Amino acid sequence: MRFITRGHRIFGSALLLATALGLAQAAAAGPVTRVFVVEVPPAQDHAFNQGMKGYEKCLRDHGAKHATYVYDAETGDVDRYLFLEHYSAWGGMDAHDPAGKACHALFGTAVLPHFSQAFSEIAELNAKDTYLPGGDPDPSPIMWVDAYRIKAGQAEQFRDALGMLAAAAAKAHWNAHFAGWDTDGAGAGGENFVLVWPNKSWADVGMDPSPSTKELMNSAYGKAAAEANHQKFVDAIAEYWSDAWSYDKDLSYIPGK
């Protein structure tokens, strides 16, 4: 399902697309997602979970209207939690829910002290590099997230190559779905694109798509053009890493649920 594989950073997305996005509920989410990744040491994990549940109760008691999806790291540093907040546009982040203000102090005393490290970035859905026919489950039970740091001046080449995969997938009604996200604010050496693969189960994660990526591209463009496109994609990448995340229903806040 993936083009290539390698290590990871604290986010370990590719969200991009991560996300990846990625990150992640691309079909139902708005085009902009605020991404937070926090590390919670094992000794602090129970207190963190209890603090989150108390904070979410406060949000519910005050009628908070904005959802937050939480995922647990399944690979890499498993002390990490991924938080995703979706917005219809950048301006949506300017609106502050009164419930958030009311519960801010509780978050500061019951949740924040249990972080050992925190990371944030913003992801924008890239429709050209996304293939989610009919939408996917929101939230996805498991996300496989591929993160890319693109070489300077090679962003257009990278996105064009990935766009050819999305076009071929749509034409063939491919059974592998993915969402591409451009990322902003990841900091020095961070990713600038993530590719999120939503999955219903671990069996789904491990299942090879049919046809394979190579077979799909060869069928759509011919062997020579497909190989040239793959090389263009690989040549544009400065660094690549990946991670798997599982949805944490208990720590997520969904208004009305």
VEXKE-394104 format. One record per residue (C-alpha): y negated, x negated, z negated; residue in three letters. Coordinates in nm, 4 decimals, padded with zeros to 6 digits. Layout:
<rs>
<y->Y; x->X; z->Z; residuo->ALA> $
...
</rs>
This chain:
<rs>
<y->00.0000; x->00.0000; z->00.0000; residuo->MET> $
<y->-00.2339; x->-00.2915; z->-00.0663; residuo->ARG> $
<y->-00.3426; x->-00.5623; z->00.1796; residuo->PHE> $
<y->-00.3150; x->-00.8609; z->-00.0606; residuo->ILE> $
<y->-00.2811; x->-00.9344; z->-00.4334; residuo->THR> $
<y->-00.4261; x->-01.1680; z->-00.7012; residuo->ARG> $
<y->-00.5618; x->-01.1974; z->-01.0605; residuo->GLY> $
<y->-00.8269; x->-00.9937; z->-01.2562; residuo->HIS> $
<y->-01.1534; x->-00.9884; z->-01.4601; residuo->ARG> $
<y->-01.2577; x->-00.7692; z->-01.7556; residuo->ILE> $
<y->-01.3104; x->-00.4706; z->-01.5278; residuo->PHE> $
<y->-01.0271; x->-00.5462; z->-01.2927; residuo->GLY> $
<y->-01.1227; x->-00.2635; z->-01.0611; residuo->SER> $
<y->-01.1914; x->-00.2728; z->-00.6976; residuo->ALA> $
<y->-01.3078; x->00.0504; z->-00.7471; residuo->LEU> $
<y->-01.4120; x->-00.0432; z->-00.6219; residuo->LEU> $
<y->-01.3390; x->00.1228; z->-00.4805; residuo->LEU> $
<y->-01.3604; x->00.1138; z->-00.8405; residuo->ALA> $
<y->-01.3366; x->00.2719; z->-00.9723; residuo->THR> $
<y->-01.3075; x->00.2244; z->-00.8795; residuo->ALA> $
<y->-01.3640; x->00.2595; z->-00.8210; residuo->LEU> $
<y->-01.2851; x->00.3676; z->-00.8401; residuo->GLY> $
<y->-01.3818; x->00.4621; z->-00.9545; residuo->LEU> $
<y->-01.1415; x->00.7346; z->-00.9366; residuo->ALA> $
<y->-01.1702; x->01.1074; z->-00.9007; residuo->GLN> $
<y->-01.3464; x->01.0596; z->-00.5682; residuo->ALA> $
<y->-01.2590; x->01.3965; z->-00.4197; residuo->ALA> $
<y->-01.4084; x->01.5978; z->-00.7040; residuo->ALA> $
<y->-01.6710; x->01.3529; z->-00.8235; residuo->ALA> $
<y->-02.0278; x->01.3116; z->-00.7091; residuo->GLY> $
<y->-02.1210; x->01.0137; z->-00.4921; residuo->PRO> $
<y->-02.2398; x->00.8007; z->-00.7856; residuo->VAL> $
<y->-02.0295; x->00.7014; z->-01.0863; residuo->THR> $
<y->-02.1395; x->00.5171; z->-01.3985; residuo->ARG> $
<y->-01.8589; x->00.2819; z->-01.5014; residuo->VAL> $
<y->-01.8071; x->00.1356; z->-01.8476; residuo->PHE> $
<y->-01.5238; x->-00.0930; z->-01.9586; residuo->VAL> $
<y->-01.4844; x->-00.1827; z->-02.3252; residuo->VAL> $
<y->-01.2427; x->-00.4085; z->-02.5098; residuo->GLU> $
<y->-01.1039; x->-00.2886; z->-02.8423; residuo->VAL> $
<y->-00.8985; x->-00.5390; z->-03.0467; residuo->PRO> $
<y->-00.5581; x->-00.4039; z->-03.1587; residuo->PRO> $
<y->-00.6662; x->-00.4077; z->-03.5235; residuo->ALA> $
<y->-00.9586; x->-00.1803; z->-03.4362; residuo->GLN> $
<y->-00.7746; x->00.0540; z->-03.2009; residuo->ASP> $
<y->-00.6873; x->00.3277; z->-03.4514; residuo->HIS> $
<y->-01.0407; x->00.3376; z->-03.5908; residuo->ALA> $
<y->-01.1795; x->00.3428; z->-03.2362; residuo->PHE> $
<y->-00.9586; x->00.6390; z->-03.1411; residuo->ASN> $
<y->-01.0539; x->00.8304; z->-03.4548; residuo->GLN> $
<y->-01.4197; x->00.7547; z->-03.3965; residuo->GLY> $
<y->-01.3976; x->00.8762; z->-03.0352; residuo->MET> $
<y->-01.2365; x->01.2022; z->-03.1436; residuo->LYS> $
<y->-01.5102; x->01.2591; z->-03.3998; residuo->GLY> $
<y->-01.7769; x->01.1807; z->-03.1397; residuo->TYR> $
<y->-01.6205; x->01.4208; z->-02.8893; residuo->GLU> $
<y->-01.6107; x->01.6953; z->-03.1538; residuo->LYS> $
<y->-01.9809; x->01.6389; z->-03.2081; residuo->CYS> $
<y->-02.0441; x->01.6683; z->-02.8329; residuo->LEU> $
<y->-01.8416; x->01.9900; z->-02.8155; residuo->ARG> $
<y->-02.0144; x->02.1372; z->-03.1216; residuo->ASP> $
<y->-02.3502; x->02.0709; z->-02.9548; residuo->HIS> $
<y->-02.2415; x->02.2072; z->-02.6150; residuo->GLY> $
<y->-02.2492; x->01.8833; z->-02.4144; residuo->ALA> $
<y->-02.2262; x->01.9657; z->-02.0433; residuo->LYS> $
<y->-02.1439; x->01.6264; z->-01.8889; residuo->HIS> $
<y->-01.7827; x->01.5105; z->-01.8569; residuo->ALA> $
<y->-01.6548; x->01.1631; z->-01.9419; residuo->THR> $
<y->-01.3132; x->01.0531; z->-01.8122; residuo->TYR> $
<y->-01.1341; x->00.7825; z->-02.0091; residuo->VAL> $
<y->-00.8528; x->00.5593; z->-01.8835; residuo->TYR> $
<y->-00.6325; x->00.3065; z->-02.0657; residuo->ASP> $
<y->-00.5571; x->-00.0335; z->-01.9111; residuo->ALA> $
<y->-00.1926; x->-00.0619; z->-01.8079; residuo->GLU> $
<y->-00.2101; x->-00.4143; z->-01.6643; residuo->THR> $
<y->-00.4098; x->-00.7275; z->-01.7332; residuo->GLY> $
<y->-00.5832; x->-00.7161; z->-02.0736; residuo->ASP> $
<y->-00.4414; x->-00.3917; z->-02.2152; residuo->VAL> $
<y->-00.7029; x->-00.3850; z->-02.4929; residuo->ASP> $
<y->-00.9442; x->-00.2301; z->-02.2415; residuo->ARG> $
<y->-01.0640; x->00.1280; z->-02.1942; residuo->TYR> $
<y->-01.2366; x->00.2550; z->-01.8796; residuo->LEU> $
<y->-01.5051; x->00.5266; z->-01.9038; residuo->PHE> $
<y->-01.6258; x->00.7126; z->-01.5928; residuo->LEU> $
<y->-01.9269; x->00.9452; z->-01.5708; residuo->GLU> $
<y->-01.9878; x->01.1156; z->-01.2347; residuo->HIS> $
<y->-02.3274; x->01.2183; z->-01.0928; residuo->TYR> $
<y->-02.4313; x->01.3897; z->-00.7708; residuo->SER> $
<y->-02.7015; x->01.1263; z->-00.7125; residuo->ALA> $
<y->-02.8724; x->00.8320; z->-00.8827; residuo->TRP> $
<y->-03.1352; x->01.0671; z->-01.0244; residuo->GLY> $
<y->-02.8676; x->01.2456; z->-01.2234; residuo->GLY> $
<y->-02.8619; x->00.9508; z->-01.4625; residuo->MET> $
<y->-03.2228; x->01.0265; z->-01.5591; residuo->ASP> $
<y->-03.1249; x->01.3594; z->-01.7170; residuo->ALA> $
<y->-03.0219; x->01.3250; z->-02.0815; residuo->HIS> $
<y->-02.8064; x->01.5936; z->-02.2403; residuo->ASP> $
<y->-02.9550; x->01.6992; z->-02.5794; residuo->PRO> $
<y->-02.6009; x->01.6783; z->-02.7204; residuo->ALA> $
<y->-02.5946; x->01.3088; z->-02.6431; residuo->GLY> $
<y->-02.9073; x->01.2545; z->-02.8502; residuo->LYS> $
<y->-02.7682; x->01.4615; z->-03.1355; residuo->ALA> $
<y->-02.4460; x->01.2575; z->-03.1436; residuo->CYS> $
<y->-02.5972; x->00.9168; z->-03.0689; residuo->HIS> $
<y->-02.6031; x->00.8002; z->-03.4294; residuo->ALA> $
<y->-02.2382; x->00.8988; z->-03.4795; residuo->LEU> $
<y->-02.1385; x->00.6980; z->-03.1727; residuo->PHE> $
<y->-02.3255; x->00.3984; z->-03.3124; residuo->GLY> $
<y->-02.1460; x->00.4107; z->-03.6463; residuo->THR> $
<y->-01.7976; x->00.5445; z->-03.5584; residuo->ALA> $
<y->-01.7283; x->00.4033; z->-03.2092; residuo->VAL> $
<y->-01.9507; x->00.1108; z->-03.1121; residuo->LEU> $
<y->-01.8566; x->-00.1217; z->-03.4020; residuo->PRO> $
<y->-01.4970; x->-00.1335; z->-03.2739; residuo->HIS> $
<y->-01.5892; x->-00.2895; z->-02.9371; residuo->PHE> $
<y->-01.5406; x->-00.6628; z->-02.8996; residuo->SER> $
<y->-01.6887; x->-00.6643; z->-02.5478; residuo->GLN> $
<y->-01.8443; x->-00.4135; z->-02.3071; residuo->ALA> $
<y->-01.9156; x->-00.4113; z->-01.9337; residuo->PHE> $
<y->-02.0978; x->-00.1640; z->-01.7076; residuo->SER> $
<y->-02.1683; x->-00.1139; z->-01.3385; residuo->GLU> $
<y->-02.2513; x->00.1674; z->-01.0959; residuo->ILE> $
<y->-02.0253; x->00.2739; z->-00.8092; residuo->ALA> $
<y->-02.1277; x->00.4651; z->-00.4958; residuo->GLU> $
<y->-01.8653; x->00.6469; z->-00.2927; residuo->LEU> $
<y->-01.8316; x->00.5022; z->00.0587; residuo->ASN> $
<y->-01.7167; x->00.7969; z->00.2716; residuo->ALA> $
<y->-01.6423; x->00.5817; z->00.5779; residuo->LYS> $
<y->-01.3933; x->00.3709; z->00.3819; residuo->ASP> $
<y->-01.2299; x->00.6657; z->00.2034; residuo->THR> $
<y->-00.9237; x->00.8724; z->00.2933; residuo->TYR> $
<y->-00.8690; x->01.1647; z->00.0531; residuo->LEU> $
<y->-00.7555; x->01.4608; z->00.2671; residuo->PRO> $
<y->-00.7976; x->01.7887; z->00.0843; residuo->GLY> $
<y->-00.8874; x->01.6093; z->-00.2366; residuo->GLY> $
<y->-00.6649; x->01.4496; z->-00.4968; residuo->ASP> $
<y->-00.5826; x->01.5481; z->-00.8570; residuo->PRO> $
<y->-00.8868; x->01.5113; z->-01.0781; residuo->ASP> $
<y->-00.8344; x->01.3173; z->-01.2862; residuo->PRO> $
<y->-00.5610; x->01.1031; z->-01.1367; residuo->SER> $
<y->-00.2784; x->01.0385; z->-01.3876; residuo->PRO> $
<y->-00.2642; x->00.6735; z->-01.2756; residuo->ILE> $
<y->-00.5109; x->00.4724; z->-01.0696; residuo->MET> $
<y->-00.4297; x->00.1481; z->-00.8937; residuo->TRP> $
<y->-00.7612; x->-00.0278; z->-00.8432; residuo->VAL> $
<y->-00.8253; x->-00.3192; z->-00.6072; residuo->ASP> $
<y->-01.1519; x->-00.5066; z->-00.6621; residuo->ALA> $
<y->-01.3210; x->-00.7301; z->-00.4060; residuo->TYR> $
<y->-01.6037; x->-00.9786; z->-00.4163; residuo->ARG> $
<y->-01.7225; x->-01.0010; z->-00.0562; residuo->ILE> $
<y->-01.8599; x->-01.3215; z->00.0929; residuo->LYS> $
<y->-02.2346; x->-01.3370; z->00.1500; residuo->ALA> $
<y->-02.3273; x->-01.1825; z->00.4849; residuo->GLY> $
<y->-01.9771; x->-01.0400; z->00.5389; residuo->GLN> $
<y->-02.0178; x->-00.6919; z->00.3870; residuo->ALA> $
<y->-02.0490; x->-00.5138; z->00.7208; residuo->GLU> $
<y->-01.7456; x->-00.6975; z->00.8597; residuo->GLN> $
<y->-01.5424; x->-00.6064; z->00.5501; residuo->PHE> $
<y->-01.6408; x->-00.2387; z->00.5555; residuo->ARG> $
<y->-01.5844; x->-00.2063; z->00.9312; residuo->ASP> $
<y->-01.2326; x->-00.3450; z->00.8941; residuo->ALA> $
<y->-01.1535; x->-00.1090; z->00.6086; residuo->LEU> $
<y->-01.3107; x->00.1790; z->00.8011; residuo->GLY> $
<y->-01.0563; x->00.1241; z->01.0787; residuo->MET> $
<y->-00.7778; x->00.1727; z->00.8208; residuo->LEU> $
<y->-00.9376; x->00.4963; z->00.6988; residuo->ALA> $
<y->-00.9727; x->00.6247; z->01.0568; residuo->ALA> $
<y->-00.6102; x->00.5387; z->01.1377; residuo->ALA> $
<y->-00.4924; x->00.7054; z->00.8156; residuo->ALA> $
<y->-00.6803; x->01.0256; z->00.8975; residuo->ALA> $
<y->-00.5448; x->01.0357; z->01.2517; residuo->LYS> $
<y->-00.1854; x->00.9894; z->01.1334; residuo->ALA> $
<y->-00.2191; x->01.2127; z->00.8236; residuo->HIS> $
<y->-00.1005; x->00.9143; z->00.6197; residuo->TRP> $
<y->00.0684; x->00.9841; z->00.2863; residuo->ASN> $
<y->-00.1243; x->00.7085; z->00.1039; residuo->ALA> $
<y->-00.4698; x->00.8143; z->-00.0158; residuo->HIS> $
<y->-00.7567; x->00.5905; z->-00.1233; residuo->PHE> $
<y->-01.1269; x->00.5965; z->-00.2093; residuo->ALA> $
<y->-01.3726; x->00.3179; z->-00.1322; residuo->GLY> $
<y->-01.6643; x->00.2500; z->-00.3647; residuo->TRP> $
<y->-01.9602; x->00.0126; z->-00.3250; residuo->ASP> $
<y->-02.0480; x->-00.1321; z->-00.6647; residuo->THR> $
<y->-02.3887; x->-00.2308; z->-00.7979; residuo->ASP> $
<y->-02.4855; x->-00.4281; z->-01.1048; residuo->GLY> $
<y->-02.1523; x->-00.6029; z->-01.1677; residuo->ALA> $
<y->-02.3329; x->-00.9282; z->-01.2483; residuo->GLY> $
<y->-02.2790; x->-01.2854; z->-01.1287; residuo->ALA> $
<y->-01.9343; x->-01.3320; z->-00.9791; residuo->GLY> $
<y->-01.8512; x->-00.9621; z->-01.0100; residuo->GLY> $
<y->-01.6985; x->-00.7334; z->-00.7514; residuo->GLU> $
<y->-01.9141; x->-00.5489; z->-00.4969; residuo->ASN> $
<y->-01.6459; x->-00.3181; z->-00.3603; residuo->PHE> $
<y->-01.3456; x->-00.1411; z->-00.5136; residuo->VAL> $
<y->-01.0601; x->00.0494; z->-00.3547; residuo->LEU> $
<y->-00.9000; x->00.3158; z->-00.5748; residuo->VAL> $
<y->-00.5505; x->00.4507; z->-00.5041; residuo->TRP> $
<y->-00.4858; x->00.7733; z->-00.7008; residuo->PRO> $
<y->-00.1260; x->00.8271; z->-00.8094; residuo->ASN> $
<y->00.0636; x->01.1083; z->-00.9812; residuo->LYS> $
<y->00.3165; x->00.8791; z->-01.1517; residuo->SER> $
<y->00.4504; x->00.5233; z->-01.1716; residuo->TRP> $
<y->00.7089; x->00.6228; z->-00.9128; residuo->ALA> $
<y->00.4182; x->00.7118; z->-00.6856; residuo->ASP> $
<y->00.2565; x->00.3727; z->-00.7538; residuo->VAL> $
<y->00.5733; x->00.1873; z->-00.6557; residuo->GLY> $
<y->00.6457; x->00.3896; z->-00.3444; residuo->MET> $
<y->00.5659; x->00.2174; z->-00.0152; residuo->ASP> $
<y->00.3647; x->00.4381; z->00.2209; residuo->PRO> $
<y->00.5323; x->00.5628; z->00.5352; residuo->SER> $
<y->00.4524; x->00.4230; z->00.7803; residuo->PRO> $
<y->00.3574; x->00.0905; z->00.6232; residuo->SER> $
<y->-00.0028; x->-00.0266; z->00.6512; residuo->THR> $
<y->00.0963; x->-00.2704; z->00.9252; residuo->LYS> $
<y->00.2897; x->-00.0070; z->01.1188; residuo->GLU> $
<y->00.0047; x->00.2405; z->01.0825; residuo->LEU> $
<y->-00.2526; x->-00.0036; z->01.2202; residuo->MET> $
<y->-00.0265; x->-00.1265; z->01.5011; residuo->ASN> $
<y->00.0338; x->00.2321; z->01.6111; residuo->SER> $
<y->-00.3359; x->00.3203; z->01.6033; residuo->ALA> $
<y->-00.4864; x->00.0096; z->01.7656; residuo->TYR> $
<y->-00.2063; x->-00.2035; z->01.9098; residuo->GLY> $
<y->-00.0563; x->-00.5151; z->01.7497; residuo->LYS> $
<y->-00.3207; x->-00.7631; z->01.8668; residuo->ALA> $
<y->-00.6198; x->-00.5517; z->01.7614; residuo->ALA> $
<y->-00.4543; x->-00.4618; z->01.4299; residuo->ALA> $
<y->-00.3895; x->-00.8276; z->01.3489; residuo->GLU> $
<y->-00.7460; x->-00.9205; z->01.4427; residuo->ALA> $
<y->-00.8819; x->-00.6451; z->01.2190; residuo->ASN> $
<y->-00.6665; x->-00.7575; z->00.9271; residuo->HIS> $
<y->-00.7858; x->-01.1155; z->00.9704; residuo->GLN> $
<y->-01.1476; x->-00.9954; z->00.9793; residuo->LYS> $
<y->-01.0858; x->-00.8099; z->00.6527; residuo->PHE> $
<y->-00.9230; x->-01.1103; z->00.4821; residuo->VAL> $
<y->-01.1875; x->-01.3557; z->00.6056; residuo->ASP> $
<y->-01.4641; x->-01.1484; z->00.4456; residuo->ALA> $
<y->-01.3132; x->-01.1684; z->00.0952; residuo->ILE> $
<y->-01.4346; x->-01.4287; z->-00.1524; residuo->ALA> $
<y->-01.2120; x->-01.3091; z->-00.4375; residuo->GLU> $
<y->-00.9690; x->-01.0262; z->-00.5069; residuo->TYR> $
<y->-00.7954; x->-00.8845; z->-00.8166; residuo->TRP> $
<y->-00.6289; x->-00.5583; z->-00.9199; residuo->SER> $
<y->-00.5472; x->-00.3383; z->-01.2184; residuo->ASP> $
<y->-00.3647; x->-00.0175; z->-01.3102; residuo->ALA> $
<y->-00.5168; x->00.2493; z->-01.5368; residuo->TRP> $
<y->-00.3648; x->00.5636; z->-01.6911; residuo->SER> $
<y->-00.5640; x->00.8755; z->-01.7768; residuo->TYR> $
<y->-00.6252; x->00.9289; z->-02.1483; residuo->ASP> $
<y->-00.6567; x->01.3046; z->-02.1977; residuo->LYS> $
<y->-00.7147; x->01.2771; z->-02.5716; residuo->ASP> $
<y->-01.0189; x->01.0512; z->-02.5406; residuo->LEU> $
<y->-01.1726; x->01.2198; z->-02.2356; residuo->SER> $
<y->-01.4424; x->01.4825; z->-02.2802; residuo->TYR> $
<y->-01.4282; x->01.7775; z->-02.0390; residuo->ILE> $
<y->-01.6752; x->02.0608; z->-02.1134; residuo->PRO> $
<y->-01.5018; x->02.3923; z->-02.1735; residuo->GLY> $
<y->-01.1575; x->02.2345; z->-02.2239; residuo->LYS> $
</rs>
